[in-house]
Amino acid sequence: MFYYLLKYVILGPLLRLVFRPRIEGLDHIPEEGPAIIAGNHLSFADHFLMPAVLKRRITFLAKAEYFTGPGIRGRLTATFFRSAGQIPVDRSGKEAGQAAIREGLGVLSKDELLGIYPEGTRSHDGRLYKGKVGVAVMALRARVPVIPCAMIGTFEAQPPGKVIPKVHPVTIRFGKPLDFSRYEGMENEKAILRAITDEIMYAILMLSEQEYVDQYAAVAKAEEAAAAKERKFPRLPLS
């Protein structure tokens, strides 16, 4: 009930009023049945803008940190995400990927829409990064189509680190569903999973027109953080 209250009464109308998002390709979303919507991830606002424009309910796999934050703000955030039906996923440890897949398949088994960001984290610089293969595993195991989605303008509206978004034109673009039934029964083949994931990311790239980086976003972030630390605290030469 809280999900629909947010969407139609509280948050949805406010987001539409402030951002006035332009929606393209909404007819590619099936009126019923399970499907995965795979999108780029540029901003915290993505979690709310996409559900606000869809006619159907969509459930996202959200990082567990949204549910475990400290203090009053952390508790409010956790309550909000739980009430909105979002599922926490622990992204640390070897079992993190399998846990996300199990949760995602559970959503799809109920004939619902599952929202996922194949990059695994928000882009820190507005570019599109290499996708993780979990989306391919779920598509094959659940035998569902994957609908690519591009969020355009949300990075400028609310880049990482900015709490209050600014008014900026936003476009939400949905592409044609991708059918991977030709790979049925091959969800354990690493090369197949990589090929499917790359096809999904290419479809997102064509919709978003971002610059593509053939590297995982988390790795790129870590490398840039290490480089920044080295510049700030350069190592002294050994005498």
Secondary structure as UniProt FT lines:
FT   HELIX           2..5
FT   HELIX           6..10
FT   HELIX           11..19
FT   STRAND          22..24
FT   HELIX           26..28
FT   STRAND          35..39
FT   TURN            44..45
FT   HELIX           46..53
FT   STRAND          58..63
FT   HELIX           64..67
FT   HELIX           71..83
FT   TURN            84..85
FT   STRAND          87..89
FT   TURN            94..95
FT   HELIX           96..108
FT   TURN            109..111
FT   STRAND          113..116
FT   TURN            118..119
FT   STRAND          128..129
FT   HELIX           134..142
FT   STRAND          146..152
FT   HELIX           154..157
FT   TURN            160..161
FT   STRAND          171..174
FT   HELIX           181..183
FT   TURN            184..185
FT   TURN            187..188
FT   HELIX           190..208
FT   STRAND          212..213
FT   HELIX           217..232
//
